[in-house]
């Protein structure tokens, strides 16, 4: 038998310096990322063999330098203490633009240039200029299309979800899901009203909002959130907090949603009954709640289920998909989440997958737990959605024993 009593502390001591170095490196990411996002496109578009006239090179380089300086400055003024909406709009737009430019500069700067070389198209200058114009053209198209996708009323995504423990009396119950509306610097009061009108056409029994209502306090974004008070449901309208509420006075949002007629499910549940069968509808605060310092705010699943019959099926609202581990361990039947935005701007979804177990759609976890992750109804930050369309979701819950017709 090997004695590990001495090796474990040694391993811990060896890991500690590595973790410390990683934390120090993470601190520099906010400084490194903007430089890469703007420097790489600048180099690929202007300085890799194009031989542009000197004024073009100088003006182009100056514009990239201005964007590199302006983006973090505007974002700090917009999202920092000053909360200047105009600065936030400029900074967020520059962030989205830089991400798309960076992505396609890397892809086309390598792949297209290689393809042109293999095909023997032109000389090196011709190929460099073709790559430049291709990158600029694709970026312009994606920015225009992505902006339209972000600002449009989301399409309705409909799907049936079979829950083995759902009673026959609840077969066909209609659950509408909106999430991540992110009312913010761009005034979207009319968009909000049109979203609510669309939800009302679904004639849902239960309407859910799984958090990230807005960026800013309830007082500041009240006009954009007010249309939520017009949403209709035959049984209930329920809401749970997202992480962004905890950046901007979460209790204010809980109070406003209550005022608008929604039931905040803060680690509690309600019962939805029909045809002699019952569904437990539970909700938890976002997983970031406890670190917010707000008294009583935390993600507490046991509290949410306290007093509920363990033999009844449970529909759980939890903002982040990562809560699914706890939900599956507790035998939850279906968890509804948002948070991921489906990546919002491709290929950002690869980074989202590092942090979350699901990106979008329906997934299975554990012996009976299902997770539905919405791509979100609005957008955060950059006003673009590229290959990650927004959605309003209608889930029709199905029982394995549908009621027999009389």
C-alpha positions as MATLAB code, in Angstrom:
seq = 'XXXXXXXXXXXXXXXXXXXXXXXXXXXXXXXXXXXXXXXXXXXXXXXXXXXXXXXXXXXXXXXXXXXXXXXXXXXXXXXXXXXXXXXXXXXXXXXXXXXXXXXXXXXXXXXXXXXXXXXXXXXXXXXXXXXXXXXXXXXXXXXXXXXXXXXXXXXXXXXXXXXXXXXXXXXXXXXXXXXXXXXXXXXXXXXXXXXXXXXXXXXXXXXXXXXXXXXXXXXXXXXXXXXXXXXXXXXXXXXXXXXXXXXXXXXXXXXXXXXXXXXXXXXXXXXXXXXXXXXXXXXXXXXXXXXXXXXXXXXXXXXXXXXXXXXXXXXXXXXXXXXXXXXXXXXXXXXXXXXXXXXXXXXXXXXXXXXXXXXXXXXXXXXXXXXXXXXXXXXXXXXXXXXXXXXXXXXXXXXXXXXXXX';
ca = [
       0.000    0.000    0.000;
       1.321    3.462   -0.916;
       1.344    6.116    1.742;
      -0.081    9.294    0.188;
      -0.183   11.358    3.355;
       2.987   13.228    2.370;
       2.465   13.350   -1.402;
      -0.873   15.167   -1.292;
       0.416   18.263    0.520;
       3.379   18.306   -1.853;
       1.049   18.180   -4.853;
      -1.056   20.982   -3.378;
       2.033   23.093   -2.821;
       3.111   22.485   -6.417;
      -0.319   23.438   -7.766;
      -0.534   26.633   -5.731;
       2.213   28.490   -7.664;
       0.682   27.366  -10.964;
      -2.750   28.666   -9.932;
      -1.192   31.895   -8.733;
       0.568   32.379  -12.073;
      -2.709   31.680  -13.900;
      -4.535   34.295  -11.828;
      -1.823   36.838  -12.567;
      -2.094   36.038  -16.277;
      -5.881   36.446  -16.207;
      -5.448   39.979  -14.921;
      -3.721   40.956  -18.154;
      -6.427   39.584  -20.465;
      -8.459   42.870  -20.447;
      -5.268   44.609  -21.591;
      -4.141   41.996  -24.122;
      -7.518   41.265  -25.761;
      -8.198   44.767  -27.209;
      -4.663   44.900  -28.612;
      -5.090   41.564  -30.384;
      -8.604   42.372  -31.604;
      -7.421   45.516  -33.382;
      -3.735   44.832  -34.102;
      -4.296   41.569  -35.990;
      -6.812   43.017  -38.501;
      -4.636   46.111  -38.906;
      -1.640   43.964  -39.784;
      -3.562   41.637  -42.110;
      -5.429   44.402  -43.950;
      -2.668   46.959  -44.306;
       0.797   45.513  -43.743;
       1.039   42.041  -45.310;
       2.144   42.798  -48.835;
      -0.657   45.033  -50.131;
       1.708   47.950  -50.821;
      -1.067   50.494  -50.449;
      -0.218   54.144  -51.201;
       1.397   55.722  -48.137;
      -1.612   57.961  -47.272;
      -3.899   54.890  -47.259;
      -1.556   52.976  -44.961;
      -1.116   55.922  -42.596;
      -4.817   56.799  -42.394;
      -5.830   53.149  -42.001;
      -3.283   52.538  -39.249;
      -4.389   55.719  -37.467;
      -8.025   54.576  -37.548;
      -7.114   51.214  -36.020;
      -5.060   52.952  -33.331;
      -7.960   55.295  -32.572;
     -10.340   52.337  -32.270;
      -7.890   50.507  -30.010;
      -7.756   53.465  -27.650;
     -11.410   54.439  -27.952;
     -13.024   51.055  -27.392;
     -11.877   50.416  -23.804;
     -12.265   54.095  -22.953;
     -15.884   54.184  -24.151;
     -16.689   50.895  -22.450;
     -15.319   52.147  -19.144;
     -17.337   55.355  -19.414;
     -20.419   53.452  -20.518;
     -20.345   50.482  -18.146;
     -18.311   51.914  -15.273;
     -19.356   54.391  -12.626;
     -20.477   57.063  -15.083;
     -22.955   54.783  -16.899;
     -23.060   56.976  -20.006;
     -25.367   55.255  -22.482;
     -23.914   56.955  -25.566;
     -20.401   55.896  -24.609;
     -21.639   52.347  -23.957;
     -23.233   52.175  -27.422;
     -19.987   53.302  -29.088;
     -17.808   50.974  -27.025;
     -20.098   47.964  -27.500;
     -20.343   48.564  -31.251;
     -16.564   48.794  -31.530;
     -16.236   45.572  -29.531;
     -18.540   43.674  -31.874;
     -16.847   45.150  -34.937;
     -13.391   44.217  -33.680;
     -14.460   40.638  -32.915;
     -15.860   40.110  -36.428;
     -12.865   41.796  -38.065;
     -10.451   39.731  -35.985;
     -12.235   36.444  -36.718;
     -12.334   36.883  -40.466;
      -8.855   38.414  -40.645;
      -7.508   35.234  -39.075;
      -9.634   32.873  -41.184;
      -9.312   34.558  -44.567;
      -5.812   35.825  -43.885;
      -4.714   32.190  -43.757;
      -7.211   30.093  -45.707;
      -8.078   32.421  -48.587;
      -4.488   33.486  -49.067;
      -3.441   29.814  -49.143;
      -6.204   28.948  -51.644;
      -5.230   31.826  -53.926;
      -1.583   30.807  -53.776;
      -2.379   27.173  -54.632;
      -4.625   28.324  -57.489;
      -1.852   30.602  -58.775;
      -4.049   33.713  -58.732;
      -2.049   36.893  -59.373;
       1.142   37.892  -57.630;
       1.610   38.310  -53.893;
       0.319   41.902  -53.918;
      -2.809   40.916  -55.841;
      -3.516   38.089  -53.416;
      -2.973   40.341  -50.396;
      -5.403   42.923  -51.760;
      -8.020   40.285  -52.625;
      -7.820   39.031  -49.042;
      -8.201   42.582  -47.709;
     -11.283   43.360  -49.786;
     -12.807   39.972  -48.969;
     -12.368   40.576  -45.227;
     -13.840   44.070  -45.429;
     -16.751   42.866  -47.561;
     -17.642   39.939  -45.297;
     -17.315   42.120  -42.200;
     -19.631   44.765  -43.650;
     -22.237   42.150  -44.600;
     -22.082   40.419  -41.208;
     -22.311   43.707  -39.314;
     -25.394   44.787  -41.263;
     -27.062   41.383  -41.046;
     -26.029   40.893  -37.416;
     -27.472   44.270  -36.433;
     -30.788   43.469  -38.126;
     -30.888   40.070  -36.390;
     -30.208   41.640  -32.996;
     -32.881   44.310  -33.344;
     -35.654   42.169  -34.853;
     -38.464   40.592  -32.859;
     -37.231   37.027  -32.282;
     -38.732   34.122  -34.154;
     -40.812   31.703  -32.098;
     -39.212   28.310  -31.598;
     -41.745   25.592  -30.843;
     -41.029   22.120  -29.516;
     -42.713   19.316  -27.636;
     -40.985   18.098  -24.477;
     -41.932   14.687  -23.113;
     -41.733   14.384  -19.331;
     -42.205   10.786  -18.111;
     -43.604   11.876  -14.732;
     -46.068   14.425  -16.132;
     -49.659   13.505  -15.363;
     -52.197   13.030  -18.153;
     -54.193   16.034  -16.978;
     -51.225   18.306  -17.744;
     -50.547   16.917  -21.207;
     -50.280   19.808  -23.674;
     -49.556   22.490  -21.093;
     -47.979   25.445  -22.929;
     -44.881   27.128  -21.475;
     -43.537   30.309  -23.095;
     -39.943   31.264  -22.330;
     -38.236   34.620  -22.753;
     -34.864   35.431  -21.268;
     -31.865   37.747  -21.513;
     -33.868   40.714  -22.744;
     -30.967   42.940  -21.643;
     -32.742   46.274  -21.863;
     -29.862   48.711  -22.000;
     -28.216   51.754  -23.575;
     -30.094   51.345  -26.869;
     -33.705   52.247  -26.102;
     -35.805   49.207  -27.040;
     -39.165   50.100  -25.510;
     -40.998   49.537  -28.819;
     -39.108   46.278  -29.376;
     -40.089   45.195  -25.873;
     -43.745   45.888  -26.589;
     -43.621   43.886  -29.839;
     -41.947   40.960  -28.049;
     -44.733   40.943  -25.468;
     -47.362   41.072  -28.222;
     -45.748   38.020  -29.829;
     -45.730   36.158  -26.506;
     -49.429   36.900  -26.090;
     -50.232   35.270  -29.433;
     -48.885   31.964  -28.045;
     -51.757   31.657  -25.535;
     -49.409   30.130  -22.974;
     -50.498   28.654  -19.682;
     -47.206   29.610  -18.060;
     -44.833   32.402  -19.140;
     -41.276   32.369  -17.786;
     -38.475   34.927  -17.764;
     -35.174   33.371  -16.701;
     -33.272   36.538  -15.911;
     -30.886   39.172  -17.251;
     -33.779   41.553  -17.774;
     -31.575   44.587  -18.261;
     -28.211   46.284  -17.955;
     -28.866   49.080  -15.502;
     -31.137   49.630  -12.537;
     -34.879   49.056  -12.577;
     -35.436   52.790  -12.162;
     -33.260   53.567  -15.177;
     -34.676   50.878  -17.522;
     -38.279   50.950  -16.279;
     -39.691   52.305  -19.579;
     -38.179   49.434  -21.561;
     -39.315   46.798  -19.053;
     -42.829   48.203  -18.578;
     -44.384   46.240  -21.506;
     -43.689   43.029  -19.555;
     -46.731   44.012  -17.515;
     -48.916   43.379  -20.584;
     -47.876   39.723  -20.951;
     -50.778   37.311  -20.539;
     -50.766   33.743  -19.198;
     -53.721   31.581  -18.245;
     -51.998   30.310  -15.078;
     -48.919   32.285  -14.043;
     -46.035   34.540  -15.063;
     -42.829   33.660  -13.232;
     -39.340   35.170  -13.088;
     -35.904   34.395  -11.663;
     -32.866   36.630  -11.405;
     -29.882   36.462  -13.763;
     -26.298   37.476  -13.123;
     -26.784   40.933  -14.664;
     -29.412   41.835  -12.079;
     -26.653   41.523   -9.501;
     -24.609   44.161  -11.337;
     -27.436   46.688  -10.949;
     -29.481   46.482   -7.737;
     -31.141   43.071   -8.095;
     -33.766   43.694   -5.428;
     -35.033   46.634   -7.472;
     -35.697   44.293  -10.391;
     -37.388   41.733   -8.166;
     -39.667   44.469   -6.836;
     -40.435   45.841  -10.297;
     -41.315   42.428  -11.715;
     -43.605   41.867   -8.740;
     -45.183   45.256   -9.434;
     -45.715   44.268  -13.104;
     -47.602   41.157  -12.032;
     -44.869   38.543  -12.348;
     -44.118   36.131   -9.503;
     -40.423   36.217   -8.579;
     -39.493   32.637   -7.711;
     -36.671   33.391   -5.331;
     -35.861   29.918   -4.028;
     -39.525   29.017   -3.853;
     -42.163   27.234   -5.899;
     -45.789   27.328   -6.893;
     -48.130   24.554   -7.996;
     -49.771   24.394  -11.387;
     -52.816   22.126  -11.378;
     -54.983   20.875  -14.211;
     -57.107   17.807  -14.816;
     -56.371   16.419  -11.387;
     -52.577   16.497  -11.889;
     -49.975   18.875  -10.492;
     -46.694   20.361  -11.745;
     -44.226   21.989   -9.361;
     -42.846   25.219  -10.875;
     -39.740   26.222   -8.928;
     -37.098   28.890   -9.287;
     -33.721   29.772   -7.802;
     -31.654   32.941   -7.672;
     -28.700   33.069  -10.048;
     -25.549   31.283   -8.915;
     -23.783   34.667   -8.608;
     -26.335   35.895   -6.055;
     -24.474   34.832   -2.930;
     -21.293   36.700   -3.893;
     -23.354   39.853   -4.516;
     -23.558   40.569   -0.791;
     -27.342   41.080   -0.890;
     -28.953   39.589    2.190;
     -31.040   36.522    1.444;
     -29.955   36.219   -2.186;
     -28.469   32.842   -3.128;
     -29.184   29.838   -5.314;
     -30.917   27.465   -2.888;
     -32.582   24.494   -4.596;
     -33.569   22.767   -1.362;
     -35.385   25.920   -0.302;
     -37.121   26.154   -3.675;
     -38.460   22.615   -3.294;
     -39.248   22.831    0.419;
     -42.716   21.423    1.040;
     -43.184   20.065   -2.486;
     -44.277   16.451   -2.928;
     -41.155   14.589   -4.196;
     -43.371   12.381   -6.386;
     -44.558   15.363   -8.453;
     -42.769   16.466  -11.649;
     -40.708   19.640  -11.310;
     -40.099   22.447  -13.793;
     -37.154   24.540  -12.566;
     -36.127   28.030  -13.639;
     -32.392   28.708  -13.240;
     -30.635   31.400  -15.241;
     -27.386   29.574  -16.003;
     -27.221   26.113  -17.588;
     -24.376   25.189  -15.232;
     -26.963   24.794  -12.465;
     -28.007   21.559  -14.159;
     -25.574   19.488  -12.076;
     -27.499   20.358   -8.929;
     -30.828   19.974  -10.703;
     -29.971   16.507  -11.997;
     -28.745   15.414   -8.570;
     -32.123   16.463   -7.142;
     -34.066   14.614   -9.846;
     -35.550   17.722  -11.473;
     -37.571   16.848  -14.583;
     -36.943   19.971  -16.701;
     -34.712   23.014  -16.180;
     -35.195   26.173  -18.237;
     -32.177   28.466  -18.646;
     -30.709   31.236  -20.768;
     -27.436   33.120  -20.236;
     -25.453   31.739  -23.198;
     -27.090   33.764  -26.008;
     -26.097   30.821  -28.202;
     -22.707   32.517  -28.413;
     -24.294   35.698  -29.905;
     -21.421   36.377  -32.348;
     -19.794   33.366  -33.985;
     -17.353   31.833  -33.058;
     -17.697   33.105  -29.480;
     -19.734   29.979  -28.711;
     -16.463   28.041  -28.312;
     -15.620   30.227  -25.302;
     -19.135   29.856  -23.883;
     -18.777   26.061  -23.960;
     -15.766   26.321  -21.642;
     -17.999   27.770  -18.933;
     -21.382   26.154  -19.599;
     -22.508   22.528  -20.181;
     -24.945   23.502  -22.960;
     -25.106   26.230  -25.583;
     -28.679   26.034  -26.879;
     -31.583   23.645  -27.258;
     -32.702   20.550  -25.398;
     -30.169   18.274  -23.705;
     -30.283   15.267  -21.347;
     -28.524   15.170  -17.975;
     -28.634   12.284  -15.553;
     -31.281    9.551  -15.581;
     -34.335   11.786  -16.093;
     -33.383   15.478  -16.141;
     -33.828   17.598  -19.269;
     -32.325   21.052  -19.800;
     -33.618   23.578  -22.281;
     -31.190   26.426  -22.951;
     -32.573   29.426  -24.824;
     -30.373   31.494  -27.127;
     -31.963   34.520  -25.486;
     -34.543   37.064  -26.570;
     -32.322   40.156  -26.675;
     -28.596   40.767  -26.849;
     -25.855   41.892  -24.525;
     -23.300   44.579  -25.366;
     -22.515   44.566  -29.103;
     -25.796   45.083  -31.010;
     -25.107   42.144  -33.312;
     -26.141   38.501  -33.579;
     -24.134   36.427  -36.035;
     -25.115   32.775  -36.590;
     -26.862   32.815  -33.189;
     -30.440   34.006  -33.728;
     -32.539   35.177  -30.814;
     -35.680   33.320  -29.837;
     -38.983   33.280  -28.029;
     -39.620   29.680  -27.040;
     -42.877   27.766  -26.743;
     -42.486   24.402  -25.040;
     -45.491   22.094  -25.062;
     -45.140   19.587  -22.234;
     -46.220   16.069  -23.081;
     -47.224   13.231  -20.792;
     -46.462    9.615  -21.658;
     -50.122    8.950  -20.813;
     -52.178   11.539  -22.710;
     -55.794   11.840  -21.629;
     -58.288    9.716  -23.507;
     -61.047   11.523  -25.304;
     -64.469   11.230  -23.793;
];
